[in-house]
Amino acid sequence: MVDPVLHFLGHSTVRVELAGRTVLTDPVLTAGVGPLRRVVPLPDPAAWAGVDLVVLSHQHGDHLHLPSLRLVGSGVRIVVPRGAGAWLRSRGFPRVDELAPGESLTDGGLRVTAVPAEHSAHRWGPRLTHGPDAPAVGHLLEGGGHTVYVSGDTDLFDGMHVIGERGVDVALLPVWGWGPSLGPGHLDPLRAAEAVARVRPRVVVPVHWGTLALRGSTVVPRMRRLLSEPPRTFADAVAARGLDTRVVLTEPGRPVLLPTPDAA
């Protein structure tokens, strides 16, 4: 079996090479998203070259980002939560597949299954009720004898242990966001450690941190700390619980150095 190859491009964007396919998760590839500015270098265009499949967890602008999708290419196959397809097709992306939790599709040797997530997923955020809306999901990427769990934005939910029963090799879990605080439907470092206890992956990679911030906010010392501390607090929390999961802390823009099974 060939281990998956992962590259953390920042925020929730990870390039996953598995079972002969290349997947991009929630791509954000530009210098900014609305009022948010990127505080780490832009990914090299080679990072999204050859992508076979994009998986989108929900429709918030820092996860379903139209300019980034256009960089990847309008002809790429995109997997979205059920109910989000028509809106994305109307924006010029014809190859859209929709999955609700429990539904799967295959792309070559790769199987993609949507799983539940606990997160508000209206396109324009929790305060508005008009416009595109579809329930948020996570994804299991399975192939070549390996399983990667891509949680997307989520809080803890009762069914997380069921995901763990699939035998997760690598979990991509959010540990913070882009602001000084987190709203509902997110994992902070301690709640992310509880998610690890429920899913029991062999390896976990903390994501959704250290990439985006409100313009001008990084002059505030607390905000600068929040761009670097959450994944380290998370790693300490996992260690303190004595869990058998290896935390692989990877800076935005860097390849993920997965340990061998014996080392993990």
C-alpha positions as CSV (number, residue, x, y, z in Angstrom):
1,M,0.0,0.0,0.0
2,V,1.2,3.5,-0.8
3,D,0.5,6.1,1.9
4,P,-1.5,9.2,1.0
5,V,0.6,12.2,0.1
6,L,-0.7,15.5,1.7
7,H,0.2,19.1,1.4
8,F,-1.4,21.7,3.7
9,L,-2.0,24.8,1.6
10,G,-3.5,26.8,4.4
11,H,-6.9,27.3,6.1
12,S,-9.0,24.2,5.2
13,T,-7.2,23.6,1.9
14,V,-5.2,20.3,1.7
15,R,-4.0,18.6,-1.4
16,V,-4.5,14.9,-1.0
17,E,-3.0,12.3,-3.3
18,L,-4.6,8.9,-2.7
19,A,-5.5,5.9,-4.8
20,G,-4.2,7.5,-8.0
21,R,-6.3,10.6,-7.6
22,T,-5.5,14.1,-6.5
23,V,-8.1,15.8,-4.3
24,L,-8.3,19.5,-3.2
25,T,-10.3,20.3,-0.1
26,D,-12.2,23.6,0.3
27,P,-9.7,25.5,-1.9
28,V,-8.7,29.0,-0.9
29,L,-5.8,29.9,-3.1
30,T,-5.9,33.7,-3.3
31,A,-4.5,36.7,-1.3
32,G,-7.8,37.3,0.4
33,V,-11.5,36.3,1.0
34,G,-13.7,39.3,1.4
35,P,-12.4,41.3,4.3
36,L,-9.9,38.6,5.2
37,R,-6.3,38.8,4.1
38,R,-3.8,35.9,3.7
39,V,-1.0,36.2,6.2
40,V,1.2,33.4,4.8
41,P,2.6,33.1,1.3
42,L,0.4,32.2,-1.6
43,P,0.6,28.6,-2.8
44,D,2.5,27.9,-5.9
45,P,0.2,27.2,-8.8
46,A,1.8,23.7,-9.0
47,A,-0.1,23.0,-5.8
48,W,-3.4,22.8,-7.7
49,A,-2.0,21.4,-11.0
50,G,-3.4,18.0,-11.9
51,V,-6.3,18.1,-9.5
52,D,-8.9,15.4,-10.3
53,L,-11.5,16.3,-7.7
54,V,-12.5,19.1,-5.4
55,V,-14.5,18.4,-2.2
56,L,-16.4,21.2,-0.6
57,S,-17.7,20.9,2.9
58,H,-20.2,23.8,2.9
59,Q,-21.0,27.1,1.2
60,H,-19.3,29.7,3.4
61,G,-17.1,32.0,1.4
62,D,-13.9,30.8,3.1
63,H,-14.7,27.2,2.0
64,L,-16.6,27.6,-1.3
65,H,-14.5,30.4,-2.8
66,L,-15.4,31.0,-6.4
67,P,-12.1,32.8,-7.4
68,S,-10.1,29.9,-6.1
69,L,-12.3,27.4,-7.9
70,R,-11.8,29.3,-11.1
71,L,-8.0,29.1,-10.6
72,V,-8.3,25.3,-10.4
73,G,-10.4,25.3,-13.5
74,S,-14.1,25.3,-14.4
75,G,-13.9,21.8,-15.8
76,V,-12.8,20.1,-12.6
77,R,-15.1,17.7,-10.9
78,I,-16.6,19.2,-7.7
79,V,-18.3,17.4,-4.9
80,V,-20.7,19.5,-2.8
81,P,-23.3,19.0,-0.1
82,R,-26.7,17.9,-1.5
83,G,-28.7,21.0,-2.3
84,A,-25.7,23.2,-3.3
85,G,-25.2,21.9,-6.9
86,A,-27.6,24.2,-8.8
87,W,-26.1,27.4,-7.4
88,L,-22.6,26.4,-8.2
89,R,-23.5,25.2,-11.7
90,S,-25.1,28.6,-12.4
91,R,-21.7,30.1,-11.6
92,G,-20.1,28.3,-14.5
93,F,-19.0,24.9,-13.0
94,P,-20.8,22.1,-14.9
95,R,-19.2,19.0,-13.3
96,V,-20.9,19.1,-9.9
97,D,-21.9,16.1,-7.9
98,E,-24.0,16.3,-4.7
99,L,-23.7,14.0,-1.7
100,A,-25.8,13.9,1.5
101,P,-24.4,12.1,4.6
102,G,-24.1,8.4,3.8
103,E,-24.0,8.8,0.1
104,S,-20.8,8.0,-1.9
105,L,-19.3,8.3,-5.4
106,T,-16.2,6.8,-7.0
107,D,-13.5,8.5,-9.1
108,G,-11.2,5.8,-10.4
109,G,-9.9,3.9,-7.4
110,L,-11.0,6.6,-4.9
111,R,-14.3,6.4,-3.0
112,V,-15.7,9.7,-1.5
113,T,-18.4,9.4,1.2
114,A,-20.2,12.3,2.8
115,V,-20.5,12.2,6.5
116,P,-22.3,14.5,9.0
117,A,-21.0,17.8,10.3
118,E,-22.4,20.2,12.9
119,H,-22.1,23.6,11.4
120,S,-24.3,26.4,10.1
121,A,-23.9,26.3,6.3
122,H,-26.0,29.1,4.8
123,R,-23.9,30.8,2.1
124,W,-24.2,34.2,3.8
125,G,-23.7,33.1,7.3
126,P,-26.1,32.4,10.2
127,R,-27.8,35.8,10.3
128,L,-29.5,35.6,6.8
129,T,-32.2,33.2,5.6
130,H,-32.4,33.9,1.9
131,G,-30.0,32.6,-0.8
132,P,-28.3,29.3,-1.2
133,D,-28.4,26.9,1.8
134,A,-27.4,23.3,2.1
135,P,-26.3,21.2,5.2
136,A,-22.6,21.1,5.9
137,V,-20.8,17.7,5.5
138,G,-17.4,16.2,6.0
139,H,-15.9,13.6,3.7
140,L,-14.2,10.2,3.9
141,L,-11.7,9.6,1.2
142,E,-11.0,5.9,0.8
143,G,-8.7,4.0,-1.5
144,G,-5.5,2.1,-1.8
145,G,-6.1,0.6,1.7
146,H,-6.2,4.0,3.4
147,T,-8.9,6.3,4.8
148,V,-8.6,10.1,5.2
149,Y,-11.3,11.9,7.2
150,V,-11.8,15.5,6.1
151,S,-14.2,17.0,8.7
152,G,-14.7,20.4,7.3
153,D,-16.0,23.0,9.7
154,T,-17.8,21.2,12.5
155,D,-18.5,21.1,16.2
156,L,-18.6,17.8,18.1
157,F,-21.5,15.5,17.3
158,D,-22.7,12.1,18.6
159,G,-21.9,10.2,15.4
160,M,-18.2,10.9,15.4
161,H,-17.4,7.5,16.9
162,V,-19.2,5.9,14.0
163,I,-16.7,7.6,11.6
164,G,-13.9,6.2,13.7
165,E,-15.3,2.7,13.3
166,R,-14.3,3.0,9.6
167,G,-10.7,2.9,10.6
168,V,-9.3,6.4,9.9
169,D,-5.7,6.6,9.0
170,V,-5.5,10.4,8.8
171,A,-7.9,13.0,10.1
172,L,-7.9,16.7,9.0
173,L,-9.5,18.5,11.9
174,P,-10.0,22.3,12.4
175,V,-8.6,23.8,15.6
176,W,-9.4,27.5,15.2
177,G,-10.5,30.0,12.5
178,W,-9.5,33.4,11.4
179,G,-10.7,35.8,14.2
180,P,-10.2,36.5,17.9
181,S,-13.1,34.1,18.8
182,L,-15.1,31.2,17.5
183,G,-18.8,31.1,16.8
184,P,-20.9,28.0,17.2
185,G,-20.2,25.1,15.0
186,H,-16.4,25.1,15.3
187,L,-13.8,23.2,17.2
188,D,-11.3,24.9,19.4
189,P,-8.1,23.1,20.4
190,L,-9.7,21.3,23.4
191,R,-12.9,20.3,21.6
192,A,-10.7,19.1,18.7
193,A,-8.8,16.9,21.1
194,E,-12.2,15.4,22.1
195,A,-12.9,14.8,18.4
196,V,-9.7,12.8,18.2
197,A,-10.8,10.7,21.2
198,R,-14.0,9.9,19.4
199,V,-12.6,9.2,15.9
200,R,-9.3,7.6,17.0
201,P,-7.3,8.3,13.8
202,R,-3.8,7.0,13.5
203,V,-2.6,10.5,12.6
204,V,-4.3,13.9,12.9
205,V,-3.3,17.1,11.0
206,P,-4.7,20.3,12.5
207,V,-6.1,22.7,9.9
208,H,-8.2,25.9,9.7
209,W,-5.6,28.0,11.5
210,G,-2.8,30.5,10.8
211,T,-3.8,31.6,7.3
212,L,-6.4,34.3,7.2
213,A,-7.0,37.4,9.4
214,L,-9.0,40.6,9.2
215,R,-7.1,43.3,7.6
216,G,-5.0,45.2,10.2
217,S,-5.7,42.8,13.0
218,T,-2.3,41.2,13.2
219,V,-0.9,44.3,15.0
220,V,-2.9,43.1,18.1
221,P,-0.6,40.7,20.1
222,R,-3.5,38.4,21.0
223,M,-4.3,38.0,17.3
224,R,-0.7,37.2,16.5
225,R,-0.8,34.5,19.1
226,L,-4.0,33.1,17.7
227,L,-2.2,32.6,14.3
228,S,0.2,30.2,15.8
229,E,-0.9,28.8,19.2
230,P,-4.1,26.8,18.6
231,P,-2.4,23.8,16.9
232,R,0.2,23.6,19.6
233,T,-2.4,23.8,22.3
234,F,-4.3,21.1,20.5
235,A,-1.2,18.8,20.3
236,D,-0.7,19.3,24.0
237,A,-4.3,18.4,24.7
238,V,-4.1,15.2,22.7
239,A,-0.9,14.2,24.5
240,A,-2.4,15.0,27.9
241,R,-5.3,12.6,27.2
242,G,-2.9,9.8,26.4
243,L,-4.4,9.1,23.0
244,D,-2.7,6.8,20.5
245,T,-3.0,9.4,17.8
246,R,0.1,11.1,16.4
247,V,-0.4,14.8,15.8
248,V,1.5,16.1,12.7
249,L,1.7,19.8,13.1
250,T,2.3,21.3,9.6
251,E,2.7,25.0,8.9
252,P,0.5,26.4,6.1
253,G,2.2,25.9,2.7
254,R,4.2,22.8,3.8
255,P,4.0,19.1,2.9
256,V,2.6,16.9,5.6
257,L,5.3,14.5,6.9
258,L,3.2,11.4,7.8
259,P,4.9,9.0,10.2
260,T,5.2,5.3,9.3
261,P,2.6,3.0,11.0
262,D,5.3,1.8,13.4
263,A,6.4,5.3,14.3
264,A,2.8,6.4,14.9
